[in-house]
Amino acid sequence: MSSLEANETLETGYTNPAADRRLGWFTLISGIIAFGAASMLVYERLQIFMDAGHKSICDVNALLNCGTVMRTEQAELFGFPNPFIGIAGYAITITIATALISGARFSRWYWIAMNIGHGLALAFVFWLWYQTTFQINALCLFCMIVWMMQIPIFVKVTARNISAGVFNLPQSVREAAPNWSWFTIVLLYILIYGIIVIRFFDIIVNMF
């Protein structure tokens, strides 16, 4: 990398336009799916507000039951339904993704802020996963769709930032980051959904 390219990376966190466009398409699709799932949760929560006995479209059985989850205190951690956070957050994600596809360049600080934002979102996902799996003892289908989208968004953005030199890491780590991104995503999927299967194994078996 030339000194001019190195300086551009330091200031803008931008090194590969094609890779950033691919990331834009990836986060756009993932963001739209997550936004749709969050929107459905908001709709169902509003129905419950209007009718306490409302049965959600994702109330499949005692285990897979969005209504049970949405009626808990954990579903309103900040005093309002959690899905509103998802709608706002994924609207921003979609906007940024569209900008990347169009060729926009962002400063290094912006990429760092983006990584922190998605990191906080992932931490929230893990907290919700723990609450539904070990405290509420019920699962929310639309929530799990959001989880499945947030994990790869965070990993892909992080891998991009490592590769682009946004974080001051060794060259070997920068080169390896993109190659390990899908492995990390699959590993996280296996971790959270594998534990769910183990936790509710008897119930799942009896369902069939």
C-alpha positions, 0 to 999 in steps of 0.5 A, a space after each residue: 500500500 502506498 503512503 497516499 493510500 495509507 493516509 486515505 485509509 487513516 482519514 477515511 477508512 476507505 480502501 476498496 470501493 467494490 468491497 464496500 458496495 458488496 457490504 452495502 448490498 449485504 447490509 441492505 438485504 439484511 437490514 430490510 429483513 430485520 426491519 420487516 421483522 421489527 415492524 411485524 413485532 410493532 404491529 403485533 404489540 399494538 394489537 395487544 395494546 388494543 386487545 389484551 387477548 390478541 393472538 399474534 400470527 407467530 403464536 404457534 405453540 407454548 414454546 414458539 409464542 411471540 405474544 408471551 414474550 411481548 407481554 413480559 417486562 423484558 420486552 420493554 426494557 427502556 419503557 417502550 416496546 423494544 421493536 421500536 429500537 429495531 425500526 429506528 436502528 435498521 432504518 439507519 442501517 438501510 440508509 447507510 447501506 444505500 449510501 455505500 451502494 451509491 459509492 459514498 465514502 465515510 470517515 474513519 470515525 464514522 466506521 468506528 461509530 457504525 461498529 460500536 452501534 452494531 456491537 451494542 445491537 448485538 449485545 442487546 440481541 444476546 441479552 434478549 436471547 438469554 432472557 427468552 431462553 432462560 427466563 421467559 422460557 418462550 421464543 419469538 419467531 420475529 425476534 429470532 429473525 432479527 437475531 439472524 440478521 444482526 449477527 452477520 451485519 456486525 461480523 461483516 462490518 467488523 471484518 471490513 473495518 479490520 481489513 480496511 485498517 480502521 482498527 490498528 491491528 497487525 497486517 496478518 489479522 487484517 488479511 485474515 479477517 474477511 476469510 474468517 467472517 462466515 466461519 464466525 457467523 456460523 459459529 455464533 448461529 450454532 452457539 445461540 441456536 444450539 443452546 436453544 435446542 439443548 434447552 428445549 430439547 424435550 419440548 421440541 421432540 414432543 412437538 413432533 
